[in-house]
Amino acid sequence: MKRLGSLLLVSLLSGAITLGAYKLFLEPKSNTITTVAPTFSKNVSLGAENIDFTAAADMAVHSVVHVKNVSVRKVYNPIMEFIYGSRGGGMQQEQVGTGSGVIISEDGYIATNNHVIQDATQLEVTLNNNKTYKAKLVGTDSKMDIALLKIDADEKLPYMVFGDSEAIKVGEWVLAVGNPYNLNSTVTAGIVSAKARDLSNSGLQSFIQTDAAVNPGNSGGALVNTRGELIGINTMISSPTGSYAGYSFAVPSNITRKIIEDLMQFGNVQRGILGVEGSELNSAVADNLGVSQTQGFYVAGVTKKSGAEKAGIKEGDIIIKLDDKKVNSFSDLTSYINTKRPDDVINVTVIRDENEKIIPVKLSKKELLVYEANGIEFEDITNNDKQKFNVDYGIKIKSVTNDEYKGYANELEGAIILSIDGKRTSNAQSAAEYIKSKGNQKSQYQLITSNGEIMRAIL
């Protein structure tokens, strides 16, 4: 009993220790997103039992909302199909999905995931005080899985301030706030397990990985540091069962903030492109390439007309830093570029001939770049192309320089490629890299020609 009493006393004393005090954020003007945070005392390394999460949790729960997505789909009756031998028109059926969102301004702008609101015919947002509002969709970025909603409330709303996701460290404590399984205002804690995590192996994604428990319904919710600042939008989990199994992933706040500002200002996402292709370095890759550097990004090619080409970046350069950010992987590189816009200038530090060199590069606009493979130049399609050909994906053949295909240039140039080797294609750079990876092997293309005919070709 004495031992139990001692343990209880120690537990009570430990639980009484708190960390710091938090100041109130200044209210921003309408339609603005502030990243100004109050000044805090220097972080002290403490065990979990000595960190007080209550202030951060209290700020976060009032800014996280429940999002309901109502969509309509057609349902077919197999018995009627058997009797009448036709699927007919089917019956329309409402489908309801739920997720989370984060209020980012007092006048009702809300950040969430694209997959939370996808195909919605009606959106409804419920605040922490149980008030419900109809929401309208402002814009989306399906590639980074971010969407922006707007509600018109009759009061100033509690909102979350953006933190600097680049400043977080592996091992730092974070909170995940959302509505898993329709359980409103759920808060879980964990640590940052990794940064710049790319689950697609394409280098395009850059997630914050945590071990804070996240489940279905948490999507679109907030990943928060211990100061109550938004450092990520919870997006997915890694699980063989569909429920939490140890790791969850969030879109970093710096990328989220840039996407949201683009949607508010331009109506679409402005993507800046460096214009390099290549591979991450490690010991095996370095030995194969004959270089001594084992960290960084090896430039195997430079895209035509890109900022990298104009600035003088060359094949064989090793990129080790963008401005002050170290680059050890392709996702390190793209995570930083994803926070920039066309015409932004960044200082690229490269190793060339064993010497470091800093090269200022003006980022290009993605839509202006052309990618080449096997004597065919590809480019991404525009909104006008989508309307003209009545498609929502594909890439365009800009020109044919391969003598073997010159006789078919009239049919190929200007055509929209829908698939390559049976795989839907929507990104010119990825398509060019895939074709290059096959070497001399031919690929099968499904195309829509400039006069609207669907054709197949082996090139």
Disulfide bonds with the S-S distance in Angstrom:
none
